[in-house]
Amino acid sequence: MIKMSKMHKRVIAAHGAVLALAVVPGGAALAQTAQATQLQTVTVTAQRRTENIKEVPVSVTAIKGEKLDVLVSGGADIRLLAGKTPSLNVESSNGRTFPRFYIRGYGNTDFSEFASQPVSLIYDDIVQENPILKGFPIFDLAGVEVLRGPQGTLFGRNTPAGVVKFESEKPNFKKVEGYYNVSYGTHGTTNVEGAVNVPLSDKWAMRVSTLRQHRDDFVDNYSDIAKTNKTSELDGYNEHAERVQFLYKPDTTFSALFNVHQRTTTGSARLFRANLIKKGTNDIVDGYDLDSIVTNAQNFQNLKTNGANARITWDLGPVLFHSITGYESVGNYYSRGDIDGGTPQGPGFIPFQSETGGFIDDLKQYSQEFRVESKDAGPLHWQAGVYYFKEDVTGGSDGYSSATGARTSRQSSEQNNKAWAAFGSVMYNINDALSVRGGIRYTDDKKDFHTVTAIGFTPVGPNSVGESKDKINWDLSSTYKLNADVNLYARIATGFRAPSIAPASTFAPVGITVADAETITSYEGGIKADLFERRARVAFSLYDFDVKNQQLTVVGGNTNVTKLINAKKTEGRGAEFDFEGLVTPDLRVGASASYNFTEIRDPSLSLSKCAACTITDPLNAAGNVLIDGNPLPQAPKWIMNLNARYSMPVADGEFYVYTDWSYRSKINFFLYEAKEFTGKPLTEGGLRLGYIWADGKYEVAAFGRNILDQRRITGAIDFNNLTGFTNDPRTYGVQFKGNF
């Protein structure tokens, strides 16, 4: 029997109270309605096959349909998912490119062009390994799944924290059909999205999807403190993406789905704001105008990616054969900005100027999976396969003089990564109530890294590094049907992330650094239930994990160093809750919450402190900061969500009101703790009023995002002054959708 710690008991008690508060009042209301209306069954592919979400022994949330459409209506990028499901955070110091994902507080703030992350993003069954690839826009999707906890036995790359899985709408043979979706809002924000499905014959079908996004430059950039000489405007973007799919299905035993896609993005880089943070607090300086900035550096970014994949399924009688082939590339990426966030003339004190550019000259990623899955209708189901991955990346960073605009330094490196794996899993139904699952995966991963160019600085140490590691991961889970509506589950899983390599620093005398492989062991248990004749559903889970040799990024400080390190151990534990219900046929509500506790456990780790902040951690004899006991960066303890939709018949259509709210508690920006570098709690709300008519063919709506206009510092730069950046302001607009 596992002995629970006091923290575990507090988590169980607190979340038991949350569960009671959320289910009982809603349940009372639901029980009083004798309506036949039921929630639709939610299916997920968390175990690489389609299953009822209630049957899957994994903590998973699916975002589909109207909820997903509401979130993207304001033209936001993939960061809109932050805080919208339990235990998920997404952030970026590069704006719309290079998102970083965190699940259960577990992630890494690495911003190198060669970074890897413990959260894997899977788009149409293809892993998007480099963070530059992870920002592909959200459009024409069947749904998004967030799988929490290690997923390494069934998914191919770096999944010790979990997986965020996107699945596009697929072509079909029904008829010519599609949709168009146009919205216009604050700051000239325009979102145009559409898709058309075309049956080409009785064996071929095609689906073409497209997205256009635009926002005007709306942040005024002034050249002096008096703001009398307006030079330009910033913080706009232009984005377009396309996806073309062909489905070939000559008979019922064979299908091949081909996918070609591209993305092109231009606009402002992230706006860093000098002296944004009030000394000794985490508040924005009184009177700070977030609609303007004073900067003397160039600010822009551009990105072009493209890719293709082929997914083949062949029914061979006793088994299904799957082949998944993927190719992704970056043909052009450059992001240049003013890192100090100001000018020597002010406002405020700028100790020194810093203008940098990050780039990827070339990135090519190939992946191939062959998988065989049993078809037997009996109690045993199994699948097994092999996986191959290859990535070649060339990229780096430039330094510039803000006074002249001339380049002063360049660091360029190349990384070659090859990995292969063999895996298998088995599910066995012991009886009608009890089933068990087990999985195993062997991974061999090799990286070769070398410096290509060093201009304006002298690299320290060797110019080349090679790393190679192999590992066996496994998981074991069980589901027990308490009755027809309630399932209990438990899961033990391990995970592995190969070593990461960071380039030499152009600022501080630090050469190529390597973080050793990290591993995780995770324990999880929960309950999933349909309530009140399927007019409500609830899921609740508890988890506990230990990460050994966690890869972390040291950035900034008074020496402006950037390097990778390992923490001996990181501990995490918490709880997650999901609820959805029909109070009446016209009123639908949803709620979710998560509590995530993380703690770095390594008394030997110490870091250079920030130059202008108020450190709250202890210092060692050398004046460095001790981080033992600190939470992981970007890891809020609490994430909460609430949404509700009320509709009423009007004329020949339906009028509805939809509102959604998300809350996350404070976050730490860096590995050390300082008063200035903790993000305050953030609450963002959305409101949508709409009318649907012609049997759902047309819809018009007015919407608002971040309707309270709550502005928070969401990230910072710590080596210079109290420079930071913020979330987006309130936006509102109108939207029209049509189906044909």
PEWOZI-V31309 format. One record per residue. RES is the residue in one small letter. PHI is phi in degrees with one decimal (999 if undefined). PSI is psi in radians with two decimals (NA if undefined). OMEGA is omega in whole degrees, -180 to 180 (none if undefined). Layout:
{{RES PHI PSI OMEGA} {RES PHI PSI OMEGA}}
This chain:
{{m 999 2.34 180} {i -82.1 2.22 178} {k -83.4 2.25 -178} {m -85.5 2.43 174} {s -76.8 2.95 176} {k -60.3 -0.67 179} {m -63.3 -0.73 178} {h -59.9 -0.74 -179} {k -64.8 -0.68 178} {r -65.6 -0.71 179} {v -61.8 -0.80 -179} {i -62.5 -0.77 -179} {a -65.0 -0.81 -179} {a -62.2 -0.78 -176} {h -79.4 -0.41 170} {g -63.3 -0.68 177} {a -65.9 -0.74 177} {v -59.1 -0.77 -180} {l -61.7 -0.76 -180} {a -65.2 -0.79 -179} {l -62.3 -0.67 -175} {a -77.9 -0.64 -173} {v -89.2 -0.73 -172} {v -65.5 -0.91 179} {p -61.7 -0.80 177} {g -61.4 -0.70 -180} {g -63.3 -0.70 179} {a -60.3 -0.77 179} {a -65.1 -0.70 -179} {l -67.7 -0.69 -178} {a -65.9 -0.46 -178} {q -78.8 -0.23 179} {t -98.4 2.16 -177} {a -95.1 0.66 -178} {q -82.8 2.65 178} {a -87.4 -0.15 -178} {t -60.9 2.39 -179} {q -130.1 2.76 172} {l -71.3 2.51 175} {q -70.5 2.55 176} {t -65.9 2.32 178} {v -99.5 2.18 177} {t -110.2 2.55 179} {v -135.3 2.89 178} {t -117.8 0.64 -177} {a -61.5 -0.48 179} {q -108.0 0.46 177} {r 66.6 0.35 170} {r -152.4 2.70 -175} {t -73.8 2.18 -179} {e -143.6 2.72 171} {n -61.9 2.31 -177} {i -56.9 -0.48 -180} {k -70.1 -0.44 -175} {e -87.6 -0.17 -172} {v -90.5 2.16 -178} {p -82.9 0.92 180} {v -141.7 2.51 173} {s -74.6 1.91 -173} {v -141.5 2.49 175} {t -124.8 2.37 177} {a -110.6 2.33 176} {i -115.6 2.04 -175} {k -141.7 2.95 169} {g 58.0 -2.34 -173} {e -61.8 -0.66 -179} {k -60.4 -0.75 179} {l -66.9 -0.72 -179} {d -63.7 -0.67 179} {v -63.1 -0.73 -177} {l -64.9 -0.62 -176} {v -90.8 -0.06 -172} {s -61.5 -0.48 -177} {g -87.4 0.15 178} {g 80.4 0.29 -178} {a -75.6 2.84 178} {d -93.7 -2.88 -171} {i -64.3 -0.31 178} {r -65.5 -0.20 178} {l -61.6 -0.31 180} {l -75.6 -0.22 -178} {a -58.2 2.15 177} {g 73.2 0.10 -177} {k -90.6 -0.17 171} {t -134.2 2.78 179} {p -55.9 2.38 170} {s 68.9 0.21 -179} {l -109.6 2.22 171} {n -128.1 2.53 178} {v -137.7 2.31 179} {e -150.2 2.94 179} {s -158.0 2.41 171} {s -95.8 0.12 180} {n -115.2 0.30 179} {g 73.9 -2.28 -175} {r -77.8 -0.12 177} {t -109.0 2.78 172} {f 61.8 0.98 176} {p -72.7 2.59 176} {r -118.2 2.30 -175} {f -109.2 2.54 178} {y -136.4 2.28 175} {i -124.4 2.24 -176} {r 57.5 0.56 180} {g 79.8 -0.03 -173} {y -98.5 2.00 180} {g -171.6 -2.86 178} {n -152.3 2.47 -177} {t -89.2 0.27 -179} {d -56.6 2.23 180} {f -115.6 0.24 176} {s -67.4 2.62 178} {e -66.7 -0.12 -180} {f -114.1 0.30 -173} {a -66.4 2.62 167} {s -122.7 2.76 -177} {q -131.1 2.64 178} {p -78.5 -0.12 172} {v -103.2 2.16 -180} {s -95.1 2.40 174} {l -107.9 2.13 -178} {i -112.9 2.09 180} {y -116.9 2.00 -178} {d 52.9 0.84 176} {d 70.7 0.13 179} {i -112.3 2.17 178} {v -67.3 2.37 175} {q -105.1 1.57 -168} {e -73.4 -0.94 -178} {n -72.3 2.40 -179} {p -56.6 -0.46 177} {i -60.9 -0.58 -180} {l -78.8 -0.30 -172} {k -79.1 -0.12 -178} {g -94.6 0.23 -179} {f -54.9 2.37 -170} {p -63.6 2.80 179} {i -95.7 1.95 176} {f -161.6 2.59 179} {d 46.9 0.97 -178} {l -106.2 2.52 169} {a -75.4 -0.51 178} {g 166.5 2.98 177} {v -123.8 2.37 175} {e -120.1 2.37 175} {v -114.1 1.95 -179} {l -102.1 2.10 -175} {r -100.3 2.45 -177} {g 93.8 2.94 -176} {p -58.7 2.37 -180} {q -128.4 0.45 -168} {g -69.7 -0.40 -176} {t -75.3 -0.44 -177} {l -111.9 -0.33 -179} {f -116.6 2.52 -159} {g -80.3 -0.42 -170} {r -138.7 2.15 165} {n 45.0 1.23 -178} {t -122.9 0.56 -178} {p -65.6 -0.47 179} {a -90.7 -0.55 -178} {g 149.8 -3.01 -176} {v -135.0 2.41 167} {v -109.7 2.08 -168} {k -119.7 2.16 179} {f -109.3 2.46 177} {e -134.5 2.10 -180} {s -73.6 2.70 169} {e -63.9 2.44 -175} {k -102.9 2.76 174} {p -64.6 2.71 175} {n -142.5 2.96 -175} {f -100.8 0.18 -173} {k -66.6 -1.07 -175} {k -170.6 3.01 171} {v -71.8 2.08 -178} {e -154.3 2.91 179} {g 173.7 -2.87 -179} {y -152.7 2.83 170} {y -137.2 2.59 -171} {n -146.4 2.00 -176} {v -126.7 2.28 176} {s -136.7 2.66 179} {y -141.6 2.36 -176} {g -152.4 -2.79 -176} {t -50.8 2.50 179} {h 60.7 0.52 179} {g 65.3 0.42 -179} {t -69.3 2.08 -177} {t -122.2 2.32 178} {n -129.2 2.03 179} {v -122.3 2.11 -175} {e -137.5 2.54 179} {g -166.9 2.86 178} {a -154.9 2.63 175} {v -136.9 2.35 177} {n -106.7 2.24 -176} {v -130.9 1.95 170} {p -69.8 2.03 -177} {l -84.7 -0.49 177} {s -165.8 -2.95 177} {d -78.3 -0.06 -180} {k -121.0 -0.32 -177} {w -123.9 2.44 173} {a -139.0 2.66 -177} {m -131.7 2.53 172} {r -133.9 2.20 179} {v -114.7 2.22 -178} {s -127.5 2.54 -179} {t -146.3 2.70 179} {l -141.9 2.36 171} {r -128.6 2.22 178} {q -130.3 2.48 180} {h -148.4 2.47 168} {r -138.2 2.37 177} {d -66.0 2.65 167} {d -67.9 2.09 -174} {f -125.7 -0.10 178} {v -95.1 2.01 -178} {d -71.0 2.32 177} {n -108.4 2.08 -177} {y -111.4 2.58 -174} {s -91.3 -0.17 179} {d -147.4 2.95 -172} {i -65.7 -0.46 180} {a -76.5 -0.21 179} {k 57.3 0.65 180} {t -99.5 -0.24 -177} {n -117.4 1.51 -178} {k -71.6 2.18 -176} {t -104.0 -0.64 -178} {s -171.5 -3.14 176} {e -128.3 2.71 -174} {l -137.4 3.06 172} {d 80.4 0.39 172} {g -96.7 3.06 178} {y -157.8 2.76 170} {n -133.0 2.25 -177} {e -137.6 2.35 167} {h -141.9 2.54 -179} {a -144.7 2.58 179} {e -136.8 2.63 176} {r -143.1 2.25 177} {v -121.9 2.24 -180} {q -124.1 2.48 174} {f -124.4 2.27 177} {l -111.2 2.18 176} {y -113.5 2.10 -179} {k -140.8 1.52 -177} {p -71.4 -0.43 179} {d -157.1 -2.98 -176} {t -80.4 -0.11 -175} {t -102.1 -0.19 -174} {f -139.8 2.42 173} {s -147.6 2.53 177} {a -135.3 2.17 -179} {l -113.8 2.09 -179} {f -109.4 2.41 -173} {n -136.1 2.19 174} {v -124.3 2.34 -174} {h -148.9 2.75 177} {q -151.8 2.78 178} {r -140.6 2.39 174} {t -132.5 2.21 -177} {t -132.4 2.34 171} {t -136.5 2.75 178} {g 151.1 -2.79 -180} {s -80.0 2.56 167} {a -76.4 3.05 179} {r -58.3 2.35 -180} {l -89.1 1.85 173} {f -85.6 2.38 -174} {r -117.7 2.03 -180} {a -65.2 2.47 175} {n 52.6 0.68 180} {l -76.4 -0.55 -170} {i -98.6 2.31 179} {k -72.0 2.21 -177} {k -53.9 2.30 178} {g 81.9 0.03 180} {t -140.5 3.07 171} {n -110.4 0.51 178} {d -91.0 2.70 169} {i -72.3 2.42 -179} {v -54.7 2.39 -179} {d -54.5 2.30 176} {g 79.0 0.09 -179} {y -66.4 2.22 -177} {d -91.0 1.85 -178} {l -79.8 -0.05 175} {d -94.3 0.13 178} {s -143.7 2.87 180} {i -153.1 2.71 177} {v -122.4 1.89 -177} {t -145.5 2.51 -179} {n -112.5 0.24 -178} {a -108.2 2.83 173} {q -71.9 2.56 -179} {n -140.8 1.95 178} {f -166.6 2.86 170} {q -151.1 2.62 174} {n -143.6 2.59 -176} {l -150.6 2.37 174} {k -135.6 2.15 177} {t -128.1 2.72 173} {n -152.7 2.84 -178} {g -168.7 3.01 179} {a -154.4 2.63 175} {n -149.7 2.80 178} {a -135.4 2.21 179} {r -119.7 2.04 -175} {i -116.2 2.33 175} {t -126.2 2.28 -176} {w -133.8 2.08 178} {d -81.7 1.92 -178} {l -101.8 0.34 180} {g 98.4 -1.62 -180} {p -75.2 -0.31 -178} {v -137.5 2.79 169} {l -104.1 2.33 178} {f -105.3 2.28 179} {h -121.0 2.37 172} {s -127.4 2.22 -180} {i -126.5 1.98 -178} {t -115.5 2.25 -177} {g -133.9 2.53 175} {y -138.5 2.25 176} {e -133.2 2.54 180} {s -147.6 2.69 171} {v -118.3 2.02 -179} {g -91.1 -0.37 -177} {n -163.5 2.13 173} {y -144.2 2.23 174} {y -149.1 2.31 178} {s -134.7 2.09 -176} {r -127.5 2.34 -178} {g -158.8 3.02 -179} {d -91.2 1.76 -174} {i -74.3 -0.55 177} {d -75.9 -0.34 172} {g 77.9 0.21 -178} {g -159.5 -2.71 178} {t -134.4 2.75 178} {p -59.8 -0.46 -180} {q -79.9 -0.09 -180} {g 95.3 -3.01 11} {p -70.4 2.61 -179} {g 80.9 3.06 -175} {f -93.2 2.26 175} {i -116.6 1.81 -177} {p -58.9 -0.73 176} {f -157.9 2.74 -178} {q -84.0 2.53 176} {s -146.5 1.99 176} {e -128.1 2.18 -176} {t -133.7 2.83 174} {g -135.3 2.33 175} {g -108.2 2.54 -174} {f -148.1 2.73 166} {i -127.2 2.04 178} {d -77.7 -0.62 -176} {d -159.6 2.37 174} {l -142.9 2.25 175} {k -133.5 2.27 -179} {q -128.6 2.23 177} {y -120.4 2.45 175} {s -144.6 2.58 179} {q -144.7 2.29 175} {e -129.8 2.35 169} {f -117.5 2.24 -177} {r -138.2 2.44 177} {v -118.1 2.32 -175} {e -127.8 2.35 -179} {s -72.2 2.66 179} {k -114.1 -0.08 -175} {d -56.3 2.29 -179} {a -79.8 0.00 -178} {g -75.0 -2.87 -175} {p -74.2 -0.26 -176} {l -104.1 2.28 174} {h -134.0 2.35 -178} {w -141.2 2.82 172} {q -150.9 2.61 -178} {a -150.9 2.70 -179} {g -171.3 -3.13 175} {v -131.0 2.69 -175} {y -140.8 2.43 178} {y -130.9 2.45 -178} {f -139.5 2.38 177} {k -142.3 2.31 -179} {e -138.3 2.32 174} {d -124.7 2.15 -177} {v -130.4 2.34 170} {t -124.4 2.15 -178} {g -166.3 -3.08 -180} {g 169.8 -2.62 -176} {s -146.1 2.67 177} {d -119.7 2.61 170} {g -111.3 2.54 -176} {y -131.1 2.72 168} {s -90.1 2.09 179} {s -68.2 -0.43 -180} {a -71.7 -0.68 -176} {t -112.0 -0.34 -176} {g 82.3 -0.01 -177} {a -79.7 2.57 177} {r -75.4 2.33 -178} {t -110.4 -0.34 180} {s -155.5 2.74 174} {r -147.3 2.30 172} {q -121.6 2.08 180} {s -128.2 2.36 -177} {s -137.1 2.90 179} {e -132.6 2.40 177} {q -128.6 2.31 175} {n -117.4 2.18 -176} {n -126.6 2.18 174} {k -126.7 2.40 179} {a -148.1 2.61 172} {w -142.0 2.77 -176} {a -151.6 2.68 170} {a -125.2 2.40 -174} {f -145.3 2.83 176} {g -161.7 2.69 176} {s -147.1 2.67 -178} {v -135.6 2.39 171} {m -123.0 2.34 -180} {y -134.2 2.22 176} {n -88.5 1.82 -178} {i -65.6 -0.73 174} {n -153.4 -2.96 -177} {d -64.8 -0.35 -175} {a -104.1 -0.55 -169} {l -117.2 2.26 174} {s -132.8 2.63 178} {v -128.3 2.62 178} {r -135.7 2.56 176} {g -145.7 2.57 180} {g -142.2 2.70 179} {i -146.2 2.57 180} {r -147.0 2.34 172} {y -107.2 2.25 -179} {t -125.4 2.36 173} {d -122.2 2.14 -172} {d -130.8 2.28 -178} {k -133.5 2.36 178} {k -128.9 2.39 172} {d -122.2 2.26 -173} {f -133.5 2.35 175} {h -150.0 2.65 178} {t -78.9 2.24 -179} {v -95.4 -0.77 -176} {t -135.9 2.39 174} {a -138.3 1.76 -179} {i -119.1 2.27 176} {g 83.5 0.09 175} {f -157.5 2.82 180} {t -110.9 1.95 -179} {p -62.4 2.57 177} {v -99.4 2.39 175} {g 81.2 -2.92 -176} {p -69.0 2.73 179} {n -89.8 -0.18 -178} {s -135.3 2.54 178} {v -140.8 2.45 175} {g -127.2 2.44 179} {e -134.9 2.46 178} {s -145.6 2.24 179} {k -142.2 2.59 171} {d -129.0 2.75 -174} {k -159.5 2.55 171} {i -106.8 2.19 175} {n -113.6 2.76 180} {w -152.2 2.82 170} {d -147.0 2.72 180} {l -143.3 2.26 -178} {s -143.6 2.86 -180} {s -147.7 2.51 176} {t -123.1 2.31 179} {y -124.1 2.15 179} {k -84.2 1.82 179} {l -64.6 -0.68 171} {n -158.7 -2.95 -175} {a -63.7 -0.37 -174} {d -111.0 -0.24 -171} {v -125.3 2.20 176} {n -117.7 2.41 170} {l -107.0 2.56 177} {y -144.1 2.76 175} {a -143.1 2.61 -176} {r -151.3 2.38 170} {i -119.6 2.28 -177} {a -144.7 2.59 174} {t -116.8 2.79 180} {g -146.3 2.87 -174} {f -147.9 2.40 171} {r -128.5 2.23 -176} {a -64.7 2.86 178} {p -56.7 2.57 176} {s -112.5 2.62 -178} {i -128.0 2.32 179} {a -115.7 2.51 -178} {p -70.0 2.89 176} {a -63.1 2.57 -180} {s -83.7 2.43 177} {t -87.0 -0.19 -176} {f -100.8 -0.86 -176} {a -109.5 2.72 -180} {p -74.1 1.25 178} {v -128.4 2.20 180} {g -84.6 -2.87 176} {i -59.3 2.29 179} {t -117.4 2.62 -178} {v -126.0 2.32 170} {a -104.8 2.21 -177} {d -66.1 2.89 180} {a -58.7 2.50 176} {e -111.8 2.63 179} {t -133.5 2.71 -180} {i -136.7 2.52 168} {t -122.4 2.18 -173} {s -125.2 2.42 176} {y -119.3 2.35 -175} {e -147.9 2.49 174} {g -149.6 2.64 -178} {g -168.2 -3.06 -180} {i -134.8 2.43 175} {k -131.9 2.29 -172} {a -146.7 2.53 165} {d -98.2 2.35 -175} {l -122.3 2.66 171} {f 53.1 0.97 178} {e 55.2 0.79 177} {r 62.2 0.55 171} {r -95.1 -0.01 175} {a -154.1 2.70 173} {r -141.0 2.62 -177} {v -142.6 2.56 174} {a -138.4 2.43 -179} {f -143.9 2.34 -178} {s -141.0 2.65 171} {l -120.5 2.54 -180} {y -145.7 2.81 177} {d -150.0 2.31 179} {f -142.1 2.71 173} {d -127.5 2.26 175} {v -108.6 2.24 175} {k -102.9 2.39 180} {n 57.4 0.78 -179} {q -62.3 2.36 178} {q -79.7 2.19 -179} {l -131.3 2.74 -179} {t -112.3 2.16 172} {v -93.2 2.19 -177} {v -139.2 2.42 174} {g 80.6 -2.34 -173} {g 76.1 3.09 -176} {n -71.1 -0.14 174} {t -103.4 -0.01 179} {n 51.0 0.87 -178} {v -94.2 2.55 172} {t -129.7 2.07 -179} {k -159.1 2.87 177} {l -98.3 2.53 175} {i -138.3 2.96 172} {n -117.0 2.38 169} {a -95.1 2.36 -177} {k -54.0 -0.71 -176} {k -156.9 2.49 170} {t -128.7 2.34 179} {e -109.3 2.52 177} {g -144.8 2.57 176} {r -159.5 2.79 -180} {g 169.4 -2.84 -176} {a -149.8 2.69 -179} {e -139.0 2.52 -174} {f -141.7 2.35 177} {d -133.1 2.38 178} {f -142.2 2.47 175} {e -147.4 2.40 -178} {g -157.7 2.70 173} {l -101.2 1.80 178} {v -68.1 -0.78 171} {t -139.3 2.98 176} {p -58.2 -0.34 -178} {d -102.1 -0.19 -176} {l -124.3 2.07 179} {r -119.4 2.34 -178} {v -129.2 2.68 175} {g -144.4 2.62 179} {a -151.2 2.56 175} {s -150.3 2.75 179} {a -156.9 2.70 174} {s -146.8 2.56 172} {y -120.5 2.12 -178} {n -125.9 2.05 178} {f -111.7 2.16 176} {t -126.5 2.63 -178} {e -152.5 2.20 175} {i -80.2 2.24 -179} {r -119.7 1.57 178} {d -159.6 1.64 -178} {p -62.8 -0.32 -176} {s -84.3 -0.22 -175} {l -80.0 2.24 173} {s -141.3 2.58 -174} {l -129.5 2.75 171} {s -64.9 2.41 -177} {k -87.6 2.90 180} {c -70.9 2.81 -173} {a -82.8 -0.54 -170} {a -133.8 0.36 -174} {c -112.5 3.08 -179} {t -107.4 1.71 -176} {i -70.9 2.37 176} {t -110.0 -0.08 176} {d -85.8 2.78 175} {p -71.8 2.73 177} {l -111.5 2.61 175} {n -89.5 -3.07 -176} {a -63.8 -0.45 -180} {a -85.5 0.00 180} {g 84.7 0.20 178} {n -93.0 2.79 -174} {v -88.5 2.29 175} {l -90.2 2.22 -174} {i -110.7 0.12 178} {d -58.7 2.25 -180} {g 93.6 -0.11 -180} {n -78.3 2.68 173} {p -74.5 2.84 174} {l -69.4 2.65 176} {p -64.0 2.63 176} {q 57.4 0.59 -177} {a -119.6 1.51 177} {p -67.7 2.46 177} {k -69.4 -0.65 -176} {w -121.7 2.35 168} {i -130.3 2.27 -179} {m -135.4 2.56 179} {n -137.9 2.57 174} {l -145.2 2.33 175} {n -142.3 2.66 180} {a -150.6 2.51 177} {r -133.6 2.18 178} {y -121.4 2.31 -178} {s -129.2 2.74 177} {m -149.9 2.49 178} {p -69.9 2.35 177} {v -137.9 2.13 -179} {a 54.2 -2.20 -179} {d -100.2 0.33 -178} {g -139.4 -2.71 -176} {e -136.8 2.23 172} {f -99.4 2.42 -179} {y -140.2 2.75 172} {v -124.3 2.24 180} {y -128.5 2.30 177} {t -135.6 2.50 178} {d -139.4 2.49 -177} {w -136.0 2.41 176} {s -130.8 2.55 -180} {y -136.8 2.36 167} {r -130.9 2.49 -179} {s -77.1 -3.09 -174} {k -63.1 2.71 179} {i -129.8 2.72 175} {n -100.4 2.29 -177} {f -78.6 -0.56 -173} {f -126.7 3.12 -180} {l -70.0 -0.60 175} {y -88.3 2.95 179} {e -112.2 2.31 178} {a -142.4 2.60 -177} {k -58.6 -0.66 -176} {e -78.6 -0.41 -170} {f -109.3 0.74 168} {t -122.8 2.22 179} {g -77.1 2.30 -180} {k -67.4 2.79 175} {p -54.3 2.55 -176} {l -128.0 2.21 175} {t -118.9 2.16 178} {e -125.6 2.30 -178} {g -121.5 2.63 176} {g -127.5 2.59 179} {l -138.9 2.42 -178} {r -142.1 2.25 176} {l -118.4 2.19 -174} {g -144.3 2.87 177} {y -135.2 2.25 -179} {i -117.0 2.36 180} {w -146.1 3.11 -179} {a 57.3 0.85 179} {d 55.5 0.71 177} {g 83.7 0.11 -177} {k -73.5 -0.59 -177} {y -128.2 2.62 178} {e -148.6 2.37 173} {v -126.1 2.46 -175} {a -150.0 2.69 168} {a -113.6 2.43 -174} {f -139.4 2.78 172} {g -141.7 2.46 176} {r -122.2 2.54 -173} {n 49.4 0.93 -170} {i -65.5 -0.36 176} {l -81.8 -0.12 -178} {d 53.6 0.73 179} {q -80.3 2.05 -179} {r -103.7 2.29 -179} {r -134.7 2.60 170} {i -73.9 2.15 -176} {t -111.7 -0.09 177} {g -170.2 2.92 -173} {a -152.1 2.89 170} {i -117.0 2.25 -168} {d -111.0 -0.02 -173} {f -88.6 -0.21 -169} {n -118.0 -1.44 176} {n -133.5 -2.87 -176} {l -84.2 1.16 -178} {t -91.9 2.42 180} {g -152.1 -3.11 174} {f -140.8 2.88 -169} {t -127.6 2.98 172} {n -76.2 2.98 -179} {d -74.7 2.69 178} {p -76.3 3.14 175} {r -60.7 2.42 173} {t -129.1 2.63 176} {y -149.3 2.74 -178} {g -176.0 -2.94 180} {v -127.9 2.71 -175} {q -142.5 2.50 175} {f -132.0 2.31 180} {k -127.1 2.53 176} {g -140.8 2.59 176} {n -119.7 2.59 177} {f -142.5 NA none}}
